[in-house]
Structures are given as C-alpha cells and as structure tokens.
C-alpha cells in the first residue's frame, strides 16, 4: 500500500448487472483502496443495489451524463483531500490490477496517467480505432506529444488536476481535454493496460451518427479550443 | 454579390469566428454549444469566400432572387438553432425542478432525524 491516498471513481448509469463485479475486482486486487460509485440517476436497480450492499456511493438526483458524474467524483475527491483520483468504468472494461502501476507514475511527478491499451501494442483497423488514430495525430500536431490511447476512460489525476477537472468548465473526460491540459504544460504518462470487452451495457457512441457527432466535436474542440 | 459586399461578409464572418473562440477560451460556453457555433461560423466564412455555393443552392431550390434564397436558408438555420435551444431549456427546466424537489425532501429528512 502506498502513501499516496487514491480514490477510485466509478461512474455508474444503469450498471446493475456489472457493478458488483467491478467492486469485487477492486476489493480483491486493491485491498485498502477507497472507491466512490457515482450513481448518475440510474433508472434500473443500481441505486437499491448500492444501498443493499453498503457500497460507498453518492446518488445524483438527476442524470448528468458521464462528464457530470465523473466531475462529481472529482469534487468529492478534492474535498476529501485525496492526492489522486482515477476514473474507473463500472461496466467491467477496466481492470483494477493496473492501478498500482499508474499511481507509481503519479509519485514520479506526472499530472495525468492514462491506462493505455496501445503503449506497446498496435491498434487494429476497425472504424473505432481509425477514429482513435485521427485523434492521436491531431493531438500530436497541436501539442507535440503522442498520446497512443486518447479515448481511454481510465485516467488517473494528481491533486492539481483533480481541482482543475472538478471546478472548471469544459473538462469532460475526453481526448480534447487532454490536448487542452497538454498545451498548458501538464505532463502525461501512459501505462500499458489491458481492457475487457464490456460485460454489460452499451457504448455511449454506438451507432454511426453519435460516433460521427463525437468525432466532429472532438476534432473541432482539439483544433480550435485547446 | 458585389466585391465590396463579399469583403464585408468575409470580414464579419472572420470576426464572428474570433469572438466565438474568445468567449469559449474565457469559459463562457460549453464545448457542445461551442462546436455548433464554430461550425456555423466556419460555414459563414466558406460561403462568403465561395458565394457560388449559395447561387447553385438557390437555383436548385428554384428561387429567382439570390438574396431571397439566402434569407430563406439563413432563417431556416436560425429556426433550427432556436428549436435546439428550446429543447435544451426544457431539459434544463425539468432537471432544475427535480433537483429543487430532491433537495427539499432531503432537507426535511435531515431536520426530522
């Protein structure tokens, strides 16, 4: 157990089928770590389940979407005095065993540590990964830094970044915010991790139109707003 | 379109673009809204540099005067933006109500405890 106090933030929207597995993973692989489930106004039994099991959680009275939920988690982390906080998806994609390696990089002085699928692995040629490649190239052009896995949701922030993400506008947990932080001198490190296929739930960006909308908004945001 | 009008259009659209970026930098606009406005401003810049786009579009729609066509197209886009705003405001209103009610219920629970 390290001396750095870390909070694991688990945004959960209708995750009744996978949230227990996620918490079990954390309790097994990271004993003694604090976690906080942010129930983002779920309409299924997620809320009841969290109460029954006695999991550490907060309930948002209205649905804010992923950005708002994660930001709520960062606010909690800042107010409770945590040194770093990681976003950890409740749908079973992320694996707790990699978090220790990521915390070590925070101790080495990095501001943001990304749990990256592609540090020493190649992206495949699916449409999804072509999108990710475009974002990697754009961020490189704008900031001079290569972020191999910009769309990874597994991000660990130090206390300075927690405050920034928690209290400022337009700090959605997306690639454009990484570009923004890089341009303001943040130091970002990627750590190789593996991710599971989603065990439950669907991607936020499923379907051609939402995916196109996401790409347009990311490209414009990285070019003009970072 | 006369050359003078075209220069005017280009100047205005570039100014609009710069103003939008400025306001976003000062954190007065969320990224989602900003993207819509940047696309809009880019569109303005493009049609003021290449007004031929409007000419052929107007011809395609069968409108005789270019200016009338431009008005119709612009009003339609503004119409869409206003509708989008109405959607956003409705959602906001509903969420605000839910939030206030929830807060009231919780504070009653707290005082009774």
HADDOCK unambig.tbl for C-alpha pairs under 7 A between the chains (distance, minus, plus):
assign (segid A and resid 61 and name CA) (segid B and resid 99 and name CA) 6.24 0.50 0.50
assign (segid A and resid 61 and name CA) (segid B and resid 102 and name CA) 6.62 0.50 0.50
assign (segid A and resid 62 and name CA) (segid B and resid 95 and name CA) 6.20 0.50 0.50
assign (segid A and resid 62 and name CA) (segid B and resid 98 and name CA) 6.77 0.50 0.50
assign (segid A and resid 62 and name CA) (segid B and resid 99 and name CA) 6.72 0.50 0.50
assign (segid A and resid 169 and name CA) (segid B and resid 27 and name CA) 6.14 0.50 0.50
assign (segid A and resid 169 and name CA) (segid B and resid 30 and name CA) 6.95 0.50 0.50
assign (segid A and resid 170 and name CA) (segid B and resid 30 and name CA) 5.77 0.50 0.50
assign (segid A and resid 170 and name CA) (segid B and resid 31 and name CA) 6.10 0.50 0.50
assign (segid A and resid 217 and name CA) (segid B and resid 35 and name CA) 5.87 0.50 0.50
assign (segid A and resid 220 and name CA) (segid B and resid 35 and name CA) 6.52 0.50 0.50
assign (segid A and resid 221 and name CA) (segid B and resid 31 and name CA) 6.93 0.50 0.50
assign (segid A and resid 221 and name CA) (segid B and resid 35 and name CA) 6.97 0.50 0.50
assign (segid A and resid 225 and name CA) (segid B and resid 21 and name CA) 6.91 0.50 0.50
assign (segid A and resid 225 and name CA) (segid B and resid 25 and name CA) 6.83 0.50 0.50
